[in-house]
Amino acid sequence: MQFLFPSFLFALAATAVPVVIHLFNFRRTRRVLFTNVAFLKQVNTTTSSFRRLKHWLILAARILAIVCLVLAFAQPVIPAKSGAGFTGRGVTSLYLDNSLSLQSELDNKPALDVAVAKAEELLTVFPNATNLQLLTNDFSSDEHALVGTDRVRDRLASVRFTQTPRALESVYRRQQALAASHAGASTPGGGNQAFWISDFQKSTAGDLARLRLDSSTRLFLVPVQAPNRQNVLVDSVWLATPFVRDMQPNRLSVTLRNTGDESVENLSVKLLIDEKQVAAQPVTVPARGGVTAQFPFTVRGRGYQRGRVTFDDSPITFDNDYFFVLNAAPTIPVLHLYGQKAAAGYVEAVFANDSLFALRSIPAANADPGLLRSVNLVVLEGVSRVEGALRSSLDAFVRGGGSVLVIPPGQPDAGAYTSLLGGFGIRPAVGAPSPNPPQPLAEPARQSPFFSDLFENTTQRDALAMPSAAPVLTWQVPGEKLLAFRDGRPFLTQSRSSQGTVYVLASPLDNAFGDFARNALFVPILYKIAALSVRQEPLAYSFRENALTLDAPGAPPNAVFRLRRGKLDLIPVQRLVGNRLTLELPKSNQLSDGQTLDAGYYELLLNGRVQRLLAFNPDDTESQLDVYSPADLRRIFAGKKNVQVFDNLADGDFVKTFREQNLGVSLWKYFLVAALGFLLAEVLIIRFVKG
């Protein structure tokens, strides 16, 4: 047994007081007159024996009462099992994990509620402390300060789930930074202590084996882990045809993944567009595996439409909805730069007669290079030479993700085209116009992604009426041959160059060089090239992404964009380069009080007008519910005496176990009760023992 305040033991000298009282108070004699002396002698003998016993009992009760009272103030304890010397005199930091994974149910309630209850119980160890910190995944400004027990208890009542998971390494750095900045608040030699109350999710906790711990800081790991870690999440979604058109059928593919050890049978998955159910089907997701479901749909109307994949998978519900946005039939700006163009105006006939396209047709010699910043597709038809500012702008346009269709003139300049196509990684060979009649083309590969939706209603047995052409260009193909002659020479190719795409045609569109422009394939091929020129931005974004880049055509250089969802209205950190806008999503600690970033749809505004719609979903790492068990944590921190790992204890056992293992068994209450008991015994002896 040890004493927390051994100096109080000097008060044991007070036991001399009842001894002195006993010696001087009970020696006083009184004369009593009796008529019968014989009777008096008998009474005297009997009374003296009882009186002596009564006096000794009273003396013992008084002495023991004083001894027990002194020992109670000295606070005797049975030493802690850990022998770590926990005192609670330094800075005490409590990290409470409020990530979405704590929606798991433990004892029929969310694990976060259990974690809050453990934190509240832990506060009973520090009833009047003023050197406490409560840290959550919010990393808010008021968490970087020392407060009292009552303030921490009030904050615990307002803890809510957050979209931002934190690696435990960053949590520990923040706790150590606070302890260092408040070094004066710590009692010298008292040391600091940090508590982690978490589910210790592997996907978000980080590599715990690489943690560098301060040996002067005690670290207590308190797991709060649900026994059932079953969960289904949406891994990815994509469209069969990325370009969505009004009243045109499309297909959404959805990959579902099961992170649990048991398969999920007949999970009803629904597809909603603008909150109207358009498709549904039951799926079975194998344990630790995935499955892909396909949902046919047709959009009605143009513009941005809200899509959502939803299912019911309890108790983890934060990832039961996957939000995405469809941009139905956006206008595709096309710039047609020509030198020698076909007399029939085939390019204008394709793009000018459909409201889907916004066509500008300009002679290449008169073109403003700045026009390239606001278009998706540039068609160079019959341009002999591309030089100067136009050439530089065209190179930058392709590097930025634009698409170019090169249609050569009847007599292309060998040097100019070698330079132009060589800049895109294509090595051409330019020849004189072929004196031979046009040669027929081979049928395209129908399984090619480029032609997959063009031939989806035909079969391999259907014979195609292929066009004929007389080539003026031939080249080594760095990409895919979309159309080729029967001898294998390329006619139309698709090549990636930096972030953009370059299409090269082997012959002009003029009738003298073949009938490709009059063939049934011509219009759908140009439509497909234009559709693929639309920069395919993600259907949805994750809160995990630090930055996202969007198209912002026509935005002024000093434009300030805002994000709005309901009452949330914020200005993110942003950068506008040309027509490309980069936004940095704020973290939870960068938001104002009461603001939260929740999954759903956000409007991007400029000058009060909605420019586009964005969809955000939770970080999918939160959906992977594998955790470090207490045994795993003990193995990771083996040999570190300043780290203690608790088992996944029930609510009522946590503080009791913590006290026994770190504070020892306190006995002062028992001695205080004993002191009161001896005082009561004294009263009872005086009252009821006669003599």
Disulfide bonds with the S-S distance in Angstrom:
none
